[in-house]
Amino acid sequence: AGWLLSPAGRPYLASIFQKNQRRAFGLLERPVLPPSLAAPTVTYKLFLAGKSGVGKSALVAALAGTPVPPVHHETLGIEVTTVYWPAKPQASGRPVIFQLHFWD
C-alpha cells in the first residue's frame, strides 16, 4: 500500500506531480519517466452517471487535483478528464501507470 512513498515508487509519483500539486496533462501529454523506469500504460474509460447535484463533477475534480467548484452548476454535455496514476499490482510486482478517462 505504501509503494508510492517508498524509494522505488517516488520517481513514478514525481512524474505526475509538479511543485507538490498534481500536474494537469494535455490531450497528447503523458508522464515522462527515464527509460530504465519505463512502465506500461493501462487505459480505462470511466463513465460517471447519476442524478443532478450528487457530486460527480466534484469527485472528478478531487481525483484530478483541481479545485472543487464551491457553487453547484450543471455540467452541459460531457466533460472528459484524464488522470494518470502509477501503481504496482501485487500479482505482477511490476509498476504500471493507469490512464483514467473520466467521462462526466
PyRosetta script that sets phi, psi and omega in degrees:
from pyrosetta import init, pose_from_sequence

init()
pose = pose_from_sequence("AGWLLSPAGRPYLASIFQKNQRRAFGLLERPVLPPSLAAPTVTYKLFLAGKSGVGKSALVAALAGTPVPPVHHETLGIEVTTVYWPAKPQASGRPVIFQLHFWD")
pose.set_psi(1, -32.2)
pose.set_omega(1, -178.0)
pose.set_phi(2, -96.1)
pose.set_psi(2, 21.8)
pose.set_omega(2, -176.8)
pose.set_phi(3, -59.5)
pose.set_psi(3, -40.4)
pose.set_omega(3, -177.6)
pose.set_phi(4, -62.1)
pose.set_psi(4, -30.1)
pose.set_omega(4, -179.0)
pose.set_phi(5, -90.7)
pose.set_psi(5, -4.6)
pose.set_omega(5, 178.4)
pose.set_phi(6, -78.8)
pose.set_psi(6, 163.0)
pose.set_omega(6, 177.9)
pose.set_phi(7, -57.5)
pose.set_psi(7, -32.6)
pose.set_omega(7, 179.4)
pose.set_phi(8, -72.2)
pose.set_psi(8, -29.3)
pose.set_omega(8, -176.8)
pose.set_phi(9, -92.9)
pose.set_psi(9, -17.0)
pose.set_omega(9, -176.5)
pose.set_phi(10, -58.3)
pose.set_psi(10, -40.9)
pose.set_omega(10, 178.6)
pose.set_phi(11, -62.4)
pose.set_psi(11, -34.1)
pose.set_omega(11, 178.7)
pose.set_phi(12, -68.9)
pose.set_psi(12, -41.2)
pose.set_omega(12, 178.1)
pose.set_phi(13, -67.5)
pose.set_psi(13, -39.3)
pose.set_omega(13, 179.2)
pose.set_phi(14, -64.4)
pose.set_psi(14, -26.0)
pose.set_omega(14, -179.2)
pose.set_phi(15, -71.7)
pose.set_psi(15, -19.9)
pose.set_omega(15, 179.6)
pose.set_phi(16, -107.8)
pose.set_psi(16, -3.6)
pose.set_omega(16, 178.1)
pose.set_phi(17, -115.6)
pose.set_psi(17, 149.6)
pose.set_omega(17, 176.6)
pose.set_phi(18, -140.6)
pose.set_psi(18, 118.5)
pose.set_omega(18, -178.3)
pose.set_phi(19, 56.6)
pose.set_psi(19, 46.6)
pose.set_omega(19, 178.0)
pose.set_phi(20, 61.8)
pose.set_psi(20, 20.5)
pose.set_omega(20, 174.5)
pose.set_phi(21, -130.1)
pose.set_psi(21, 146.6)
pose.set_omega(21, 179.3)
pose.set_phi(22, -62.0)
pose.set_psi(22, 131.6)
pose.set_omega(22, -178.9)
pose.set_phi(23, -79.5)
pose.set_psi(23, 136.1)
pose.set_omega(23, 176.7)
pose.set_phi(24, -88.7)
pose.set_psi(24, 121.0)
pose.set_omega(24, -179.6)
pose.set_phi(25, -97.6)
pose.set_psi(25, 140.1)
pose.set_omega(25, 176.0)
pose.set_phi(26, -76.1)
pose.set_psi(26, -177.8)
pose.set_omega(26, -175.6)
pose.set_phi(27, -61.1)
pose.set_psi(27, -37.9)
pose.set_omega(27, -176.8)
pose.set_phi(28, -105.2)
pose.set_psi(28, 8.8)
pose.set_omega(28, -179.0)
pose.set_phi(29, -98.2)
pose.set_psi(29, 159.4)
pose.set_omega(29, 175.0)
pose.set_phi(30, -155.8)
pose.set_psi(30, 163.6)
pose.set_omega(30, 179.0)
pose.set_phi(31, -61.1)
pose.set_psi(31, 141.4)
pose.set_omega(31, -179.5)
pose.set_phi(32, -106.9)
pose.set_psi(32, 128.3)
pose.set_omega(32, 178.1)
pose.set_phi(33, -124.6)
pose.set_psi(33, 153.2)
pose.set_omega(33, 174.2)
pose.set_phi(34, -61.3)
pose.set_psi(34, 151.8)
pose.set_omega(34, -178.6)
pose.set_phi(35, -55.6)
pose.set_psi(35, -30.9)
pose.set_omega(35, -179.6)
pose.set_phi(36, -70.5)
pose.set_psi(36, -19.8)
pose.set_omega(36, -179.4)
pose.set_phi(37, -109.3)
pose.set_psi(37, 12.3)
pose.set_omega(37, -177.6)
pose.set_phi(38, -53.3)
pose.set_psi(38, 135.4)
pose.set_omega(38, -179.2)
pose.set_phi(39, -130.8)
pose.set_psi(39, 144.2)
pose.set_omega(39, 177.3)
pose.set_phi(40, -67.1)
pose.set_psi(40, 149.9)
pose.set_omega(40, 178.1)
pose.set_phi(41, -103.2)
pose.set_psi(41, 128.7)
pose.set_omega(41, 178.7)
pose.set_phi(42, -111.0)
pose.set_psi(42, 122.1)
pose.set_omega(42, -173.7)
pose.set_phi(43, -103.2)
pose.set_psi(43, 134.6)
pose.set_omega(43, 174.5)
pose.set_phi(44, -131.4)
pose.set_psi(44, 142.3)
pose.set_omega(44, 173.1)
pose.set_phi(45, -108.9)
pose.set_psi(45, 120.3)
pose.set_omega(45, -178.0)
pose.set_phi(46, -113.9)
pose.set_psi(46, 117.7)
pose.set_omega(46, -179.4)
pose.set_phi(47, -98.6)
pose.set_psi(47, 121.5)
pose.set_omega(47, 179.6)
pose.set_phi(48, -101.4)
pose.set_psi(48, 122.6)
pose.set_omega(48, 179.2)
pose.set_phi(49, -131.6)
pose.set_psi(49, 147.4)
pose.set_omega(49, 178.5)
pose.set_phi(50, 169.7)
pose.set_psi(50, -179.4)
pose.set_omega(50, -179.3)
pose.set_phi(51, -66.1)
pose.set_psi(51, 158.3)
pose.set_omega(51, 179.9)
pose.set_phi(52, -68.3)
pose.set_psi(52, 137.4)
pose.set_omega(52, 173.4)
pose.set_phi(53, 82.7)
pose.set_psi(53, 13.0)
pose.set_omega(53, -177.8)
pose.set_phi(54, -91.2)
pose.set_psi(54, -10.8)
pose.set_omega(54, 175.2)
pose.set_phi(55, 111.4)
pose.set_psi(55, 20.3)
pose.set_omega(55, 179.5)
pose.set_phi(56, -63.0)
pose.set_psi(56, -48.8)
pose.set_omega(56, -179.5)
pose.set_phi(57, -67.6)
pose.set_psi(57, -34.4)
pose.set_omega(57, 177.7)
pose.set_phi(58, -67.5)
pose.set_psi(58, -37.5)
pose.set_omega(58, 176.9)
pose.set_phi(59, -63.4)
pose.set_psi(59, -46.0)
pose.set_omega(59, 179.9)
pose.set_phi(60, -63.9)
pose.set_psi(60, -41.4)
pose.set_omega(60, 178.7)
pose.set_phi(61, -62.5)
pose.set_psi(61, -41.3)
pose.set_omega(61, 179.1)
pose.set_phi(62, -65.8)
pose.set_psi(62, -41.5)
pose.set_omega(62, 179.2)
pose.set_phi(63, -69.5)
pose.set_psi(63, -31.0)
pose.set_omega(63, -179.5)
pose.set_phi(64, -84.5)
pose.set_psi(64, -8.4)
pose.set_omega(64, 179.4)
pose.set_phi(65, 79.3)
pose.set_psi(65, 18.3)
pose.set_omega(65, 176.8)
pose.set_phi(66, -100.6)
pose.set_psi(66, 158.5)
pose.set_omega(66, -179.2)
pose.set_phi(67, -62.0)
pose.set_psi(67, 138.6)
pose.set_omega(67, 176.7)
pose.set_phi(68, -79.8)
pose.set_psi(68, 127.2)
pose.set_omega(68, -179.4)
pose.set_phi(69, -60.0)
pose.set_psi(69, 131.6)
pose.set_omega(69, -178.6)
pose.set_phi(70, -74.0)
pose.set_psi(70, -22.8)
pose.set_omega(70, -177.7)
pose.set_phi(71, -115.7)
pose.set_psi(71, 137.1)
pose.set_omega(71, 179.7)
pose.set_phi(72, -71.8)
pose.set_psi(72, 131.5)
pose.set_omega(72, 168.0)
pose.set_phi(73, -140.0)
pose.set_psi(73, 141.6)
pose.set_omega(73, -176.0)
pose.set_phi(74, -73.6)
pose.set_psi(74, 136.7)
pose.set_omega(74, 178.8)
pose.set_phi(75, -75.9)
pose.set_psi(75, 125.9)
pose.set_omega(75, 179.0)
pose.set_phi(76, -91.7)
pose.set_psi(76, 124.4)
pose.set_omega(76, -179.2)
pose.set_phi(77, 71.4)
pose.set_psi(77, -137.4)
pose.set_omega(77, -178.5)
pose.set_phi(78, -125.9)
pose.set_psi(78, 132.7)
pose.set_omega(78, 173.0)
pose.set_phi(79, -107.1)
pose.set_psi(79, 133.0)
pose.set_omega(79, 178.8)
pose.set_phi(80, -111.7)
pose.set_psi(80, 126.0)
pose.set_omega(80, 179.0)
pose.set_phi(81, -123.4)
pose.set_psi(81, 131.6)
pose.set_omega(81, 179.8)
pose.set_phi(82, -105.9)
pose.set_psi(82, 129.2)
pose.set_omega(82, 179.5)
pose.set_phi(83, -125.8)
pose.set_psi(83, 132.2)
pose.set_omega(83, 174.5)
pose.set_phi(84, -103.2)
pose.set_psi(84, 139.6)
pose.set_omega(84, 177.9)
pose.set_phi(85, -145.9)
pose.set_psi(85, 119.8)
pose.set_omega(85, 177.3)
pose.set_phi(86, -79.3)
pose.set_psi(86, 148.0)
pose.set_omega(86, 178.3)
pose.set_phi(87, -153.5)
pose.set_psi(87, 161.5)
pose.set_omega(87, 176.3)
pose.set_phi(88, -127.5)
pose.set_psi(88, 94.1)
pose.set_omega(88, -179.7)
pose.set_phi(89, -59.6)
pose.set_psi(89, 140.5)
pose.set_omega(89, -178.2)
pose.set_phi(90, -65.8)
pose.set_psi(90, -32.9)
pose.set_omega(90, -176.5)
pose.set_phi(91, -66.5)
pose.set_psi(91, -42.4)
pose.set_omega(91, -176.3)
pose.set_phi(92, -94.8)
pose.set_psi(92, -33.2)
pose.set_omega(92, -178.3)
pose.set_phi(93, 74.9)
pose.set_psi(93, 5.8)
pose.set_omega(93, 179.7)
pose.set_phi(94, -111.3)
pose.set_psi(94, 132.2)
pose.set_omega(94, -179.1)
pose.set_phi(95, -63.6)
pose.set_psi(95, 144.8)
pose.set_omega(95, 173.2)
pose.set_phi(96, -134.0)
pose.set_psi(96, 159.7)
pose.set_omega(96, 175.2)
pose.set_phi(97, -115.7)
pose.set_psi(97, 120.4)
pose.set_omega(97, 177.8)
pose.set_phi(98, -85.7)
pose.set_psi(98, 130.2)
pose.set_omega(98, 174.2)
pose.set_phi(99, -108.1)
pose.set_psi(99, 108.6)
pose.set_omega(99, -174.7)
pose.set_phi(100, -105.6)
pose.set_psi(100, 119.0)
pose.set_omega(100, 175.6)
pose.set_phi(101, -99.2)
pose.set_psi(101, 107.0)
pose.set_omega(101, 178.3)
pose.set_phi(102, -89.6)
pose.set_psi(102, 119.4)
pose.set_omega(102, 175.6)
pose.set_phi(103, -102.3)
pose.set_psi(103, 112.5)
pose.set_omega(103, -175.7)
pose.set_phi(104, -116.7)
pose.dump_pdb("model.pdb")
